[in-house]
Amino acid sequence: MNFHSALGLLRRPIPKLSAGPATDPRSLARDQRGSVAVIAAVAFPVLIGGIGLGAEVGYWYLKERKLQQVADLSAYAAAVRLNKGDEDDTLDEVALHIATQSGFKTAAGEIQVHHPPISGPNAGDDDMVEVVLTEDIERSFSGFFGRDDVNLEGRAVARVTPEANPACLIALAPTGAQTLSITGNGGVTLNSCVALANSLDAQAIYVKGSGSLNSKCAYTGSGGAYGQKTDSIVSECNPEVQQDVVLDPYIGVIPPTKSLTCYTAGGNQPVIPVAPTRTVNGVKTWDLCALNIKSNLQLEAGVYILYGGNITDTGQNTVTGTGVTFFLTSKATAPTVFSRIAVNGAKFDLTAPTSGSYSGLVFLGDVLNTGTQSFGGNSNLQAQGAVRFPTGTIDFGGGSGSGGCVQLIANKISFTGNGDITFGHQCGGAGTTTANVGSGGGTVKLAE
């Protein structure tokens, strides 16, 4: 804008002022501008109080959520110790420790640990632990509505689900020390299965010297086991777990019908006849007075009965066969003389029948056969099935081998050699009868 234009604006006449509403008595009565201040003065404290109360309630929810998380952690930790077989006092200590480490203040609240739970749908369940945390909080804005502290609670229940463990070493003797023993320098490792000794002796499982037992769990009737070294027994348990007597899983098996005669090899005759000596209920049966393994043997499916004579070997020969069961018994004419396994280098690569009367059994001992079955020297057992001598002893010496699906079931079991032995229980479809033991290694989950 130029100078002249600006000067023209200055020369314009000044407009007259008229009377405003403030000078009009009638409009004064209608003026509401001051009411806004009055409403604000009344509403602001209510609004601020509402915001404060909302923030306080939110804080309560936050604290209660935190309390619930601490209760979950504490219940889970206590259940883990329950799974390990600890007593209630230990469960209390563990739950309190985890709670305080997670920020819980005992001065402001209380912790209760119940085994079993005393409330809820799982009350009385001995496989569960209940933890209840309570905490009192002073009121702030909500103090206008009440003077008592606000009580917050967190409650959790954790369950131990027993996990059945298949046993691949089962010493049936109800009493006596060293019913399951490792006294050589070798190590025994059990994959996916456990060791069991029914004996009530504190040294039912016994490991001496440089030997070792590595098992998911080691169960005994007394809950006791002896290891000469601190790392003699390696297990996920404590290191051993007390277990009620476990019955022989093949206790109902009826042994084969015995013959009055048996085959004796002589001259150029084979150690086992080509044709079975008889057929019993459709099962081929060979009746042998003894068996001396002089060369590799390929066996047909069927039952091989030994009458008083031993299974021996003259070298590192292999015996193979599928659907094979050996039954070691005595002659009718010499009922107290029983057959034994006494090999020092033979390898047995045998698979048990998967059905029928002897399903899952590779070696079966007469219930009166109390002798020792010895796999010594460089013998190797690669069996898929059970070796069962319910009143006898099974001894592994020297560099005895291993197997992927093996059950050793005897009155006593001993490992006296220096070789490392591994047994497993990958027995799907093998026809075996599983002996499930205990609950060591069970899973822990929150239930409530």
Secondary structure, DSSP 8 states (H G I E B T S, - for coil): --HHHHHHHHHS--------GGG-HHHHTT--TTHHHHHHHHHHHHHHHHHHHHHHHHHHHHHHHHHHHHHHHHHHHHHHHHHTT--HHHHHHHHHHHHHHTT--TTTEEEEEESS-SSSTTTT-TTEEEEEEEEEE--SGGGGT--S-EEEEEEEEEEEE---EEEEEEE--SS-S-SEEE-SS-EEEEES-EEEE---STTSEEE-TT-EEE-S-EEESSS-EEESSTTSEE-SSSSEEE------TTTT-------S--B---TT--SS-SS-SEEETTEEEEEES-EEE-S-EEE-SEEEEEES--EEESSS-EEEEESEEEEEEEETTEEEEE--BEESS-EEEEE--SSSTTTTEEEEE-TT--SEEEE-TT-EE--EEEEEEEEEEEEE-TT---BSEEEEEEEEEEE-SSS-EEEEB--TTS-----EE--TT-EEEE--
